[in-house]
Amino acid sequence: MTARLISCDMDGTIVFDGRIGERDLEAMERWRAAGNILVANTGRSRSAFTQVAAPVGAVFDYMILYTGAVVTNSRLEVMEAATLPHGVVDDLLDHLDGQQGVTVFATTLEGDLLLYDTIGSGTAILNLYTPARREDLQGQQLIGVPLRFTDEGLAARTMDHLERSWAERAVGFRNQDFIDVVPAGASKGGSLRSLLERLQGPQGPYAGGRIETFSIGDSWNDIPMHRATDHAYALPWAPPEVAQCCEGTVGGLAELVDRLL
């Protein structure tokens, strides 16, 4: 028997203005009620995911969070997690010290911290955070470092710096106006493959079966996810590089579910 799974990005795909719309919520419920699997695949942290999912009662079977660094079950219990090597945050803060048009966050399994901000404005993706200093990070296991930019040149230079200084130890993924810095090896696609292996493994709920996979997403950090699925769909506003990885476009999750059901 073949099961079906949708791996769904959140911000810019089902989350707009900090909220999941009613039509997509209804489609999510129909998809799961038909016996299918729904996976949230997002750059959001656990706390940022809860902030947008809990108020509207959005239910997923599994969550891939922090751009692939963490995988949880439907109760947000951690199944897999990777952490950044020590020194990444300090190095990035040194690189960005005195620069305008950038905000530096640090994320742990427990919450989100704001370390440096010269933008001075909130973001719908990350707005529940605790102001912190470098010394507050002592002894903390960091999952990711989301960097928000209004200066595209600074964002490009920071990606170059990250690749030169932390190759094979940390990696950055572009997502709208963010660069999400996560442990090397983490990605939306890699964690989706790992989850599928777990689900279809000898002890998994789909042992011996096949899971047909679909993805929907709008940004660059979704490319590894699209490449990991059987059928990939971009949103109409996705950058060309994202759309080229997909077999087609859809107007949203509800449209994709309508097609598949």
N, C-alpha and C positions, 0 to 999 in steps of 0.2 A: 504494500500500500504506500502511496506517495502522499506525504503531508505537504502543506504549502506555508511559506513564511515570508512576511514582509519585513524588511529592515528599513526603518523610517527615520530620516533626519528630523530634527525638531525646528530650530529657528530658521525662518525663511521657507519652511516646508509645511509644517502644521501650526507653528507658533508665530503669530503676528501681533504686534503691540502687546507682547507679554501674555498672550492668551491663545488657547486652542479653540478653534471655532466649532460651533454646534454641528455643522455638516460633517466635519472630519471626525468628531467624537462619535457621532452616530455610525459612521462607516467603520470606525475601529471596533465598536461593539458588534456590528454585524459580521465583521471578519472573524472575530474570536468566537462568536456564537455558532458560526459554521464549522468550528473545529480547527481553525487555522491558528498559526503562531504569529504574534505581533512583537517585534523587537524595536525598542527605541534605540537609536544609534546617534549619539550627540556629543558635542564638546562640553556640554553642561556637567557640572559637578553633581554629587548626590543632593546637596542642599538646593542648588539652582534647579535641578530637575523636579524636586518635590514642590518647589515654589510654584511652578507652572502646572504640574500634573494634579496635585492634590485638590486645589480649589474647584476643579471641574470634574473630579472623579475619573480622570483618564487612567486606564489600566493597560499595562503591557505585560507580556509573559516574561520578558527578560529586558534588561537595560544594559547597553554598552555606553559607558560614560567617559568623561575626560578624554574624548577623542580616541577611545580604545584602550586607555590605560586600566580601566576597571570594568568588570562584568559582574552584574548582580542578577538575582532572581526577582520575581515580581514583588517580593517584600523588601527589596533593596538590601538584601543580605549579600555580602561580597562572595563571589565565586572565584574570581581571579583578580589580582591587582599587581601593578608594577609601580615602583617609586623612582623618582629622579635621583641621580647621583649627587652627593654633597658638592656644593660649590656652584651649581648652575645659577641659583638665584642671585648670589653675591656677584657673580661675574656679569650677569645681565644688568643688575642695578648699577655696577660700575660703568658698564658700557653706555647706559642711558642716563647717567647722572647729569643733571643740568639741561637735558634735552626737553624741548617743548613738543606738545602734541602726542603724549604717550601716557598710558596708565599701566602700572605693573601690579598684577594680582598674583597670589600664590594660593593653591588649593590643596587641602588635605581631605581625608575621608570625613573629617568632622565639620569642615566649613571652609569658607573663602575669606582670604585676607587681602586687604588693600595696602600695598607697600609704598607706592609712588604714584603721584597723579599731577600732571600738568595740563590735563584736558578740562577738569573741573565740571564735568557733566556726567550724569548717570548713564547706564546702559541697560536696556531691557533684558539682556542676556545675563548680566551679572550685577545685581543691585542689592543683594543681601550679603553684606560683607562686614568684617571687623577691621577697622584701621589697625595697622601693626607696624613694628619696626624690625630691622634685621635681627636684633637680639631676641625678638619674640619667636624666631624660627628655630632657635637652638633646641635640638632634640626632637624636632618635628620631622615626620616622614611626609615629604611633599610628593603629590601625584602629578601636578602640572603647574605651569606658570603661564596663565593667559595674559597676553600683551595686547592692549588696544591702542591703535594708532589713528591719528588724523593726518599724519605726515607720511605719504606713501614712500618718499625717499628714505626716511628714517626706518620705515618698516623693511624695505629692501636691504638696507645696510645691516640691520639687525639680523635678518635671515642669513646674510653672508657671514656675519660674525659667529652666529650659532653653528653654522656648518664648519667653519674653520676651527673653532675652539672645542666643539663638543661632538665631532663626528663619531658615530658608533656608540655614543653614550646618551645623547638627547637629540630630538628632532622637532622641527617646527612645522605646523600645518596652517595654511592660510584659510581663514573662515570669515567672510564678510570683512569687517575692519579689524579683525583679531588675527594674531598669530598665537596658536596654542602650542606651547612647548611641553612635550611629554617624553617619557623614557624612550630611548631608541628601541625599535621593534614594535612599539605600540602604534596601532592605526585602527581606524574603523573597520577596515577589511580584514586585518589580521585577527582581531578579536572576534569578528563574525565567523571566520573559518574555525577558530578555536571552539566557539560555542557550538557550531554545527558538529564538530568532531565529538564533543561531549554528548550532545543529544542523540547522535547516531552510534555512539560507542557501545560496548557490551553491556554496560550498566545504565545506558541512557533510555529515556522514554520512547525513543524511535529506533531502538537497536534493530539492525537488520533491514530497516526500511530506507526510503529515500525522501529527502526534503527538497522540494523545488523552491528556489529562492527568488525573491523580487526585492529590488531596492528603489527608493525614491529619495532624492536629495537635490540641493540647489547650489552647493558651493564646492570649492577646491578640495576641502578636507573630506568630501564625500567620494572622491575618485577611487581611493582604495576599496571602499564599500561597494561601489558599482562594479569594480573589477572582480569582486569576490562572489557575485551573484549570477544566477542563470539569466535573469532578465532585469535590466537596469533602466530607470526612467528619471529624466531630469525635469525640473520645472521650467516653464517658458522663459523665465528671467535668468536662468543659470548661465554662467560664462561659457563661451564656446568650448573651452578645454573640457568642461564638465559634460556638456551635451554630446561631445564627440565620443565619450566613453559609454554612451547609453544607446539603446536600440530605439528610443523614442522619447517624446515628452508627454506629460500629462498636466492638466490644470491644477491638480492637487491630489491628496491621498484619497479623498472621496471618489474622484473620477477613476482612479486606479482600482479601488475596491469594486466599484460598479462594473468595470470591465471584467474583472476576474470572477465575480460572482454571477 
